[in-house]
Amino acid sequence: MKHDVVIVGGSAGGIQAAICTQKHHGTEDILVIRQEQKVVVPCGIPYIYGTLGAVDKNIIPDKMLGNAKVKVGEVTAINRGGKTVTLANGEEIGYRKLVLATGSNPVCPPIPGVDKKNVYLVKKDPDYLQQLSTAMDQAKHILIVGGGFIGVEFADECRKRGHQVTMVELLERCLQLVCSTDLCVRAEDVLRKSGVNVITGTSVKSISGNSQVESVELSDGRSIKCDMVILGIGVAPNTKLAQEAGLQIGPSRGIKVDEFQRTTDPDILAVGDCAEKYSFFNGEPVPVRLASVATREGKIAAANLYSARWRNVGTIGVFSTVVGDTAIAMAGLSDIQAAKMGFDIVVGEAEAASKHPGTMPDAKPMKVRLTFDRRSGRLLGGCACCTMTAGEVSNLIAAGIVNGMTIEQVALFPMGTHPWLTASPLAYQLTDAASNALHKVVHTP
Amino acid sequence: MKHDVVIVGGSAGGIQAAICTQKHHGTEDILVIRQEQKVVVPCGIPYIYGTLGAVDKNIIPDKMLGNAKVKVGEVTAINRGGKTVTLANGEEIGYRKLVLATGSNPVCPPIPGVDKKNVYLVKKDPDYLQQLSTAMDQAKHILIVGGGFIGVEFADECRKRGHQVTMVELLERCLQLVCSTDLCVRAEDVLRKSGVNVITGTSVKSISGNSQVESVELSDGRSIKCDMVILGIGVAPNTKLAQEAGLQIGPSRGIKVDEFQRTTDPDILAVGDCAEKYSFFNGEPVPVRLASVATREGKIAAANLYSARWRNVGTIGVFSTVVGDTAIAMAGLSDIQAAKMGFDIVVGEAEAASKHPGTMPDAKPMKVRLTFDRRSGRLLGGCACCTMTAGEVSNLIAAGIVNGMTIEQVALFPMGTHPWLTASPLAYQLTDAASNALHKVVHTP
C-alpha cells in the first residue's frame, strides 16, 4: 500500500500537517500512523488531575484530521531507498512524502530509586496517564521533580485536588529557563500561598522506599516523606527512527531540518518536538518544545511537501501558564537570553488596572514588561501578567517581535480599549512599557 | 503669565499630551485648562448607570497629570499673534506651544420636543451626568435614540439597572457603521434576549409630553410611551475656538492637522476628537472619534512640540464593546468600508472554543473573522467575539494591520497557547481564519 503522504506521529504537529496537507494540496490520500488509540491534548495533561478530572476530557477528536486516515501502530524503520516505512507487525507502507512528527519523550533522570512504584513520568499516553490518575487517588503527599511549566501546573492541579504537594527545582527559581525573575517569584509566591511546598536551588539525590516510594532525599540533606513522585524535568526529541534511517541530527538533538522543514532527505520532512528548532533572533538551535510551535511547523511542512513555499523565519517562543488565578505569559527572549546573545538591552515596564476605570468589577493589576535592543530599537521579548488576557497580550508582544517593531512603533501602537476588556487608553500597559523604555534611551533636548 | 506648553482640554487627548510632554521634553511648565472640576472617563460613562453606580467612580485622577498644572476655566479666544489664550474671566495666558484637545460635543438632533425635560445628551460633564443619574432614579421606561456603541452600552446598563428600555436606530442594524452584519445581529440578539426592545431601520419623528417627555413618535407611525430619552447619535468635533482663531478645518469637520498633529499654525497642535483624522488605509479623512485614538495623538503631538519626531501613520479604528456577557471587537476596515475604498477583499473565518480542550470550565465559542486585500494579501480588518479576550485579540488584529501582515504571515503567526487562556494551537482562531482565507485565493496544484 502506498500513500501520497504518510505522517508518523499523531499529536499536534502531525495533526496540523494532516489538516494543512488537505488545505494546501487537496490531497486526501494521507495516512497518519500513531502508537496511541486516542491522542491526548499535550498542554492539557496537568489539568486531567484537577480541573478536568479525567483523561477522557483531554482528548483531541479524530474528526480534526478530516479525510486523513489513521493507523494505530509503531513504525520501526524507514526505508528511504524504497520509500516505505515498516511497522512493528511487519507491514510495509509506501509514501511519496513522509512527515516525521515523532515528538519527544520525557527525560528520566538517573536518580537511584527512580524505578520504584508510584514514580511517574509525564507521558503523552492516555493509558499511562490513566494509571497515574488511579495511583494518584491513593496518594497523600505528591513530590514533583522539576519546576518548569509542567511541574508548576502539576503542583497547582494536585494541590486543587487536595493533595499535599512538594515541588523541587534544581535551579534557583521555578520557571527560570524562560521567565524573568519577577515572574518566577510571583509564581512561587502564589504556589506557596496556596500550600505547595516549593523548594528551589536543590536537586533530588535519591528516591527511597520498599517497592513503593516512601521518601525523597535532597541534595541539602533533607528527606521528604511522600507516596508519589512525578518527574517533570523536560523532554528529549524522539529521533530514533530518523537516526536509524541515516537522517542528520542537529546540535540540540532534534532532526536537522532546513527553513522549509525538510530533513536531509528531500522526501522526508520533520515537525514538532522531534525536529530541530532555530532561533528567530540569531538562527542558532534552540530547545523550545511547545505544541504551538509544532502546529506552526506542521503548517509549514504541509505547504512545502512538493515544493518550497513557506519559510520558517525561526522560533520566537511564546509561553504561558496559570498558577492559581495568576496568569503568566511571555514571548521572545528573556533578559538573560538576550544578554547571552550579545544584545545591549533596554527594558520598560508598566502596570495598570486590567479594566478601566479601576473601579470596574474584578479589575486587577496587570503588568507588561518589554525588552528591546538598544541599538536597533527592536522588540526582543516581553511578558504579561497576571490577568486572564495575559495569553493574548503575549501574542501581541509576539506580533511586535515577528514584525520587527521598534520602541517607538510599540509606544505608538494604535490599540483599542474598552472598560470591560482592557486598561485605560491613558495607561495601556503595552504602549506605556515601550514609552517607559524609550525615555531611557532618548535624552531630553 | 506665560507657559511653555498650554493644553486646552482635560480629557484623554489633553491628559496624554501633558504626560508625554513631560516624558519627551522634561518640560514641567505645562498648564492644562479645562472647563470641568473633575474629568470623567469617557468610555466609562454608560457604566455609571449600571455597573459602577456613581459618577464618582468614573473619574480620571488628576495625579495622572504628573507635574502639569490645572486651571479650571473656559478658553474663549486664541490670540495667535501674541501667543496667548483668553479665558472667560478675562485672564490672558501666554504659551510657547499650544495643544488643542477641545474634544467633541454630542450631536443634538433637530427633533420636535428635544428640549423637553428628561431628554438627555451624553455629555462628558460630571455635573450633567449626575443630573442624568438623579433623573434616571425616577424613570421607568427609558428610550435610547441611536444604536451605536454608546446607545448599545446605555441600553445594556439601563436594563441591568432594572429599567424598561427601548433602543431606536435609524440604520438597518445597530453598530452598523463599524461592525460586520453578523456582529450587529449578535449584539441585537443579546440585547433583545435580555429584554431590551430593539427597533432598527426607524427614525424618531418627535418627542411628546407636557413639560416632561411622555412618548416618542417613530417614522413607522408607532408611538412609544417613555419617561426618559437619551440621545446617543454621535458627536461633532468642538472646533469653535480653532475656527475663530482662523485655523483651517478639514473635510470631516475636525481641525486640520498634518501627520505630526500640527495645525496650520506651527505653534498650535491639535489632538483627539477635535482634530481631523486620516485613514491608515488611504489617507482620506475618517470620522473616528475614540479615546484610544485621542491618547495616541496626544503622544504624537507631545513628541513633535518643538520639532517633527513622530509621524501619525493614520487611524486604523479599533472598537470594542460588551453586551451582556458578549464581547464584540473589531479593528480596521469592515467589508463595506473596504469595498468602498476599492479593495477586492477575501474573507476568512474561524471559530473554536476559547479554552482548550473545550471541556475546560467556562470555555465558550470564540470567533475571528479577517478581511484581506486579495491583490497585496494584506490584512485590512477583522473582528473577534464573543469572549472577554476579544479586546486584546482585536489589538492583535490591529498589530497585523499596522505591520502590513499578509494572509500567509497571519496564517503562520507564531502564537502561544495555553489551556486556560486561548484556543488550542490546532484551532487558534486568528491563524485559522487567515488560513481559511488563503485557501480561497490559492489554488491546488
Boltz contact constraints between the chains, C-beta under 6 A:
constraints:
  - contact:
      token1: [A, 12]
      token2: [B, 425]
      max_distance: 6.0
  - contact:
      token1: [A, 15]
      token2: [B, 426]
      max_distance: 6.0
  - contact:
      token1: [A, 16]
      token2: [B, 426]
      max_distance: 6.0
  - contact:
      token1: [A, 23]
      token2: [B, 439]
      max_distance: 6.0
  - contact:
      token1: [A, 25]
      token2: [B, 444]
      max_distance: 6.0
  - contact:
      token1: [A, 26]
      token2: [B, 444]
      max_distance: 6.0
  - contact:
      token1: [A, 41]
      token2: [B, 357]
      max_distance: 6.0
  - contact:
      token1: [A, 43]
      token2: [B, 419]
      max_distance: 6.0
  - contact:
      token1: [A, 44]
      token2: [B, 357]
      max_distance: 6.0
  - contact:
      token1: [A, 44]
      token2: [B, 419]
      max_distance: 6.0
  - contact:
      token1: [A, 47]
      token2: [B, 419]
      max_distance: 6.0
  - contact:
      token1: [A, 52]
      token2: [B, 359]
      max_distance: 6.0
  - contact:
      token1: [A, 57]
      token2: [B, 359]
      max_distance: 6.0
  - contact:
      token1: [A, 58]
      token2: [B, 357]
      max_distance: 6.0
  - contact:
      token1: [A, 291]
      token2: [B, 425]
      max_distance: 6.0
  - contact:
      token1: [A, 292]
      token2: [B, 415]
      max_distance: 6.0
  - contact:
      token1: [A, 292]
      token2: [B, 416]
      max_distance: 6.0
  - contact:
      token1: [A, 292]
      token2: [B, 417]
      max_distance: 6.0
  - contact:
      token1: [A, 292]
      token2: [B, 425]
      max_distance: 6.0
  - contact:
      token1: [A, 295]
      token2: [B, 425]
      max_distance: 6.0
  - contact:
      token1: [A, 295]
      token2: [B, 426]
      max_distance: 6.0
  - contact:
      token1: [A, 296]
      token2: [B, 414]
      max_distance: 6.0
  - contact:
      token1: [A, 316]
      token2: [B, 414]
      max_distance: 6.0
  - contact:
      token1: [A, 318]
      token2: [B, 416]
      max_distance: 6.0
  - contact:
      token1: [A, 320]
      token2: [B, 416]
      max_distance: 6.0
  - contact:
      token1: [A, 320]
      token2: [B, 418]
      max_distance: 6.0
  - contact:
      token1: [A, 320]
      token2: [B, 421]
      max_distance: 6.0
  - contact:
      token1: [A, 322]
      token2: [B, 420]
      max_distance: 6.0
  - contact:
      token1: [A, 357]
      token2: [B, 41]
      max_distance: 6.0
  - contact:
      token1: [A, 357]
      token2: [B, 44]
      max_distance: 6.0
  - contact:
      token1: [A, 357]
      token2: [B, 58]
      max_distance: 6.0
  - contact:
      token1: [A, 359]
      token2: [B, 52]
      max_distance: 6.0
  - contact:
      token1: [A, 359]
      token2: [B, 57]
      max_distance: 6.0
  - contact:
      token1: [A, 389]
      token2: [B, 389]
      max_distance: 6.0
  - contact:
      token1: [A, 389]
      token2: [B, 392]
      max_distance: 6.0
  - contact:
      token1: [A, 391]
      token2: [B, 418]
      max_distance: 6.0
  - contact:
      token1: [A, 391]
      token2: [B, 421]
      max_distance: 6.0
  - contact:
      token1: [A, 391]
      token2: [B, 422]
      max_distance: 6.0
  - contact:
      token1: [A, 392]
      token2: [B, 389]
      max_distance: 6.0
  - contact:
      token1: [A, 392]
      token2: [B, 392]
      max_distance: 6.0
  - contact:
      token1: [A, 392]
      token2: [B, 393]
      max_distance: 6.0
  - contact:
      token1: [A, 393]
      token2: [B, 392]
      max_distance: 6.0
  - contact:
      token1: [A, 394]
      token2: [B, 416]
      max_distance: 6.0
  - contact:
      token1: [A, 395]
      token2: [B, 396]
      max_distance: 6.0
  - contact:
      token1: [A, 395]
      token2: [B, 415]
      max_distance: 6.0
  - contact:
      token1: [A, 396]
      token2: [B, 395]
      max_distance: 6.0
  - contact:
      token1: [A, 396]
      token2: [B, 396]
      max_distance: 6.0
  - contact:
      token1: [A, 396]
      token2: [B, 399]
      max_distance: 6.0
  - contact:
      token1: [A, 398]
      token2: [B, 414]
      max_distance: 6.0
  - contact:
      token1: [A, 399]
      token2: [B, 396]
      max_distance: 6.0
  - contact:
      token1: [A, 399]
      token2: [B, 399]
      max_distance: 6.0
  - contact:
      token1: [A, 403]
      token2: [B, 403]
      max_distance: 6.0
  - contact:
      token1: [A, 414]
      token2: [B, 296]
      max_distance: 6.0
  - contact:
      token1: [A, 414]
      token2: [B, 316]
      max_distance: 6.0
  - contact:
      token1: [A, 414]
      token2: [B, 398]
      max_distance: 6.0
  - contact:
      token1: [A, 415]
      token2: [B, 292]
      max_distance: 6.0
  - contact:
      token1: [A, 415]
      token2: [B, 395]
      max_distance: 6.0
  - contact:
      token1: [A, 416]
      token2: [B, 292]
      max_distance: 6.0
  - contact:
      token1: [A, 416]
      token2: [B, 318]
      max_distance: 6.0
  - contact:
      token1: [A, 416]
      token2: [B, 320]
      max_distance: 6.0
  - contact:
      token1: [A, 416]
      token2: [B, 394]
      max_distance: 6.0
  - contact:
      token1: [A, 417]
      token2: [B, 292]
      max_distance: 6.0
  - contact:
      token1: [A, 418]
      token2: [B, 320]
      max_distance: 6.0
  - contact:
      token1: [A, 418]
      token2: [B, 391]
      max_distance: 6.0
  - contact:
      token1: [A, 419]
      token2: [B, 43]
      max_distance: 6.0
  - contact:
      token1: [A, 419]
      token2: [B, 44]
      max_distance: 6.0
  - contact:
      token1: [A, 419]
      token2: [B, 47]
      max_distance: 6.0
  - contact:
      token1: [A, 420]
      token2: [B, 322]
      max_distance: 6.0
  - contact:
      token1: [A, 421]
      token2: [B, 320]
      max_distance: 6.0
  - contact:
      token1: [A, 421]
      token2: [B, 391]
      max_distance: 6.0
  - contact:
      token1: [A, 422]
      token2: [B, 391]
      max_distance: 6.0
  - contact:
      token1: [A, 425]
      token2: [B, 12]
      max_distance: 6.0
  - contact:
      token1: [A, 425]
      token2: [B, 291]
      max_distance: 6.0
  - contact:
      token1: [A, 425]
      token2: [B, 292]
      max_distance: 6.0
  - contact:
      token1: [A, 425]
      token2: [B, 295]
      max_distance: 6.0
  - contact:
      token1: [A, 426]
      token2: [B, 15]
      max_distance: 6.0
  - contact:
      token1: [A, 426]
      token2: [B, 16]
      max_distance: 6.0
  - contact:
      token1: [A, 426]
      token2: [B, 295]
      max_distance: 6.0
  - contact:
      token1: [A, 439]
      token2: [B, 23]
      max_distance: 6.0
  - contact:
      token1: [A, 444]
      token2: [B, 25]
      max_distance: 6.0
  - contact:
      token1: [A, 444]
      token2: [B, 26]
      max_distance: 6.0
